[in-house]
Amino acid sequence: MSAEFGAIQVFGSCRRYHVQLSPNDLNMTLPVLTAANVRDFLRREFPQIGGAYVVEDVGPMRARMRLVFHEMHLRPGGTISGPAMFGLADVSLYVAILANVGYVGLAVTTNLNINFLRKPEPADLLGEARLIKLGKRLAVGEVSIFASGTEELVAHAVGTYSIPPREDAVS
């Protein structure tokens, strides 16, 4: 950590990130919510997702999600569909943001780009989200998606979220 420049470095699986934080941010402890807190929030505020997504873990500037396999996620050819992987990427970033800023139900995706790299077999998918920038009004992150039980990436996404002012936050 470099207090002089207000920056920290976060080391991912194969990449090095330079995450910009303000001097006030250096004094906060991340994450601010536990995985259980986020699970309860999603269950209460987004009942429509049911048990499709499972919050496995949250941590400083990160989250790990599971898309529970269901036949409805398959496309012709017996592979998990692109929309299912896209949804996992979106929810994974949202959970990483919630865990690290608190209950902000109105945070919204402003951009999400995904690259599909391999056909995943019919199985649960894991989304590992890492926040690259977390500011007061904007968050940028990436999600690596793996088929359960493998280490090969099946998709990679980069996204941006708009975070509303705290007076719009859900409590």
N, C-alpha and C positions, 0 to 999 in steps of 0.2 A: 504494500500500500504506500502511496506517495501523498502525504498530507499536503505537500507543497503545491501539487497540481490538482488535488482532490480527485485522484483516480486510483482504481485498483485494477489488478489483472486477474481475470478468471480463466482457469485452464480447463478446457473441454477435452473430449476424448482425443481429438487430433488437431485441435485448433487453439490458438491463443487469442483472447479477446481483450480489448482495452475498454473498460466500462467507465463512463464518465459519471461521477457523482458530485454533488455539491458538498461544501464543507459541512453543512448541517446533516447531510445524509451519512457522513462518515461516523456519526455518533449513534445512529440507530442500529438496532439489532434486527437482522432479517433471518428467517421470515417472521412476519408479525402474526400469521395464522398457522395453526397446525393442519395436518392432513385431515384430521377429524373435523376441525372447524369448517374447512372448505367443503368436505363431504356433506355436512349438515346444511350449509348454505345452498349448495347445488340442489339437494333434495327439496329444500323449502322453496327456492326461487325458480328452479327449472325442473319441475316434476316431469315434464315431457321427455326428458332424456332417460328416465327410468334407471334401470341397471345397466344401460349400454356402456357407460363410461365409469371407470373406477379410479379414484384418486389413490395412487399407490404411495406416493411420497412427495413431500415438498421440502425445499431448503432454500438457502440464500440464492436468489436469482435463478431458481430452477423449480421444475415439477416433473413428476413421472406419472403418466396416465396409462390406463389399459382400456382398449376397446374390446369388450367381450364379444367373442365370435358368435354370430348368428347367421343362419342361411340368408337372411334378408340383405346381408352385406356382400353376397356373392354376385358376380357378373357372369355372363356367358364365358365358358372356359374354366369355371371353377376357381377363380381367383377373387381376392377381396377387391371391391370396386374402388375407383378413384374418389367418388363422393364420400365413401366411408373413411378413407384415409385423410381426405381434406377435413372432414369433421373432427377427426382425432387431433389433427394439427391445430385447428382452431381452438378446441376445448383445452388442449394442453397449454397453449399460450395464455389463455384466459385464466386458468388455474394458477399458473406461475405468477401472473400479475396479482391476482387476488391474494395469494399467500404472502406476497411481499409488500402490498400496499394496504390491505385490509378489505373490508366489505364494500366494494364499489361495483354494485350490480349493473350500473349503466355504462361501464367501460365497453367500448365497441370496436370491432375489427374495422380498420380503415384500409388495409391492404393485406393480402395473403397470397404468396406465390409458392407453388409446390412443384417439385420435380419428382416424377415417378421413376424409380431406378430399377426395380425388379418386380416380378409378379409374386406377391405373397401367397403362400399356401393358405387354405382355409384353417385359420387358427386365430387366437387372440393377437392383437397388435399392441405394441408398446410405443408410446410417444414420450420422448425425453426432450422437454423444453428447457431452453436456456435463454435468459434475458440478457441482451447485449447492452441495451440502454433502458434505464428506468427513471423517467423524470416525473415531474408533477402532472404534466398533461399528455405525455407521449411515452409509449413503451415500444421497444423493438426487440424482437427475439427470433430464435430459430427452433425448429423441432426436427429431431431425427426420429424416424419411424422404423421399427424393427418388428419382424414376426417373432412371436414368443418362442423362446428356445434357440434363437439364432443371434449371431452378431452382425449379419449382413444387413446393411441399410436397404429398405424397400422404397423409402421416400424421404425427401428432405424439403422442409418448408421454411420460409422466412416471412415474418409478418410484422405489422405495425398496428397498435391499438391506440385509440384516443381515450384518455382518462378524464372524466368530467371533474369539475371543481368539487372539492370535498363536501360542500353543502348539498350536492346532488347525490351523495353516497347513500347506499342502502344500509341500514343498521340492523 
